Amino acid sequence: MMPEELSPLPLAYLGDAVFELMVRELLVTENGLPVGALQQKAQDYVSASAQSRMYWRVCETLRPEEQAVLKRGRNAKTGTKAKHAAMMDYQHATGLEALFGYLFLKGDFERLKTVFTRCVTKEAGGC
């Protein structure tokens, strides 16, 4: 099955793992912190509120098909409540994770890295 044919929630499920792996790689290679501190620092990137901010940082830089995946993920009915985040942040995070799952399954690793870099860069963006 092609990535564009998948439901946004399985894409987000995979994208969550891809995003977390990329964050861990970033932290391990750039910080030299002990493992406990790495885990604490990772929360600055993988929380729903952080990913919601990243959603806004990247949305206007995406290609049309990527924007469609982002919005499908954001609008997906998860059937769960956000535990530690506002529901809107949770929805934006799901959209971002769906995008990461989509790019991973497409095998577009260069684009995945470009989008990730934009996510973790603190400059303003917006849609």
C-alpha positions in Angstrom: 0.0 0.0 0.0 1.3 3.5 -0.9 1.8 6.0 1.9 -0.9 8.4 0.5 -3.4 5.5 0.7 -3.0 5.0 4.4 -5.2 6.5 7.1 -3.6 9.4 8.9 -3.6 7.6 12.3 -1.3 4.7 11.3 0.9 7.3 9.6 1.0 9.3 12.9 1.7 6.1 14.9 4.8 5.5 12.7 5.6 9.2 12.6 5.7 9.4 16.4 8.5 6.8 16.4 10.4 8.4 13.5 10.2 11.8 15.1 11.4 10.5 18.5 14.3 8.7 16.9 15.3 11.9 15.1 15.1 13.9 18.3 17.2 11.3 20.1 19.8 11.4 17.4 19.9 15.2 17.6 20.3 15.2 21.3 22.9 12.5 21.5 25.1 14.0 18.8 24.9 17.6 19.8 24.7 17.7 23.6 26.9 15.1 25.3 24.5 14.9 28.2 23.9 12.0 30.5 21.0 9.7 29.6 18.6 11.1 32.3 19.2 14.6 31.1 18.7 13.5 27.5 15.3 12.1 28.4 14.3 15.4 30.1 15.5 17.4 27.1 13.6 15.2 24.7 10.4 16.2 26.3 11.0 19.8 25.0 10.6 18.3 21.5 8.2 15.4 21.7 5.4 16.8 23.9 2.1 17.7 22.1 2.5 21.4 22.9 6.0 21.4 21.4 4.9 19.6 18.4 1.9 21.9 18.0 4.4 24.9 17.8 6.4 22.9 15.2 3.2 22.3 13.2 2.9 26.1 12.8 6.6 26.5 12.1 6.5 24.1 9.1 3.0 24.3 7.6 3.7 27.1 5.1 6.9 25.5 3.9 5.3 22.2 2.9 4.5 21.0 -0.6 0.7 20.6 -1.3 0.7 16.8 -0.8 2.5 17.2 2.5 0.1 19.9 3.6 -2.8 17.6 2.8 -1.2 14.8 5.0 -0.6 17.3 7.8 -4.3 18.5 7.7 -5.6 14.9 7.4 -3.6 14.0 10.5 -4.8 17.1 12.4 -8.4 16.4 11.5 -8.3 12.6 12.3 -10.7 11.4 14.9 -8.4 9.7 17.4 -11.0 8.4 19.8 -8.7 9.3 22.7 -8.3 12.4 24.9 -5.1 14.3 25.2 -3.7 13.4 28.7 -1.3 16.3 29.3 -2.1 18.8 26.5 -4.9 20.9 25.1 -6.9 19.0 22.5 -5.9 21.5 19.8 -2.2 20.9 20.6 -2.8 17.1 20.5 -4.5 17.4 17.1 -1.7 19.5 15.6 0.9 17.0 17.0 -1.0 14.2 15.4 -0.9 16.0 12.1 2.9 16.6 12.4 3.4 12.9 13.3 1.3 11.8 10.3 3.6 13.9 8.1 6.7 12.3 9.5 5.2 8.8 9.0 4.2 9.7 5.4 7.7 11.0 4.5 9.4 8.0 6.1 7.2 5.5 4.2 7.8 7.4 0.9 11.5 6.9 1.5 12.1 10.7 1.2 14.7 10.9 3.9 16.2 14.1 2.6 12.9 15.9 2.8 12.3 14.3 6.2 15.5 15.8 7.5 14.7 19.2 6.0 11.2 19.2 7.7 12.8 18.0 10.9 15.4 20.8 10.8 12.7 23.4 10.3 10.7 21.9 13.2 13.6 22.2 15.7 14.7 25.6 14.5 13.3 28.3 16.8 12.5 30.8 14.1 8.9 31.9 13.6 6.7 30.5 10.9 3.0 30.3 10.3 0.2 29.4 8.0 
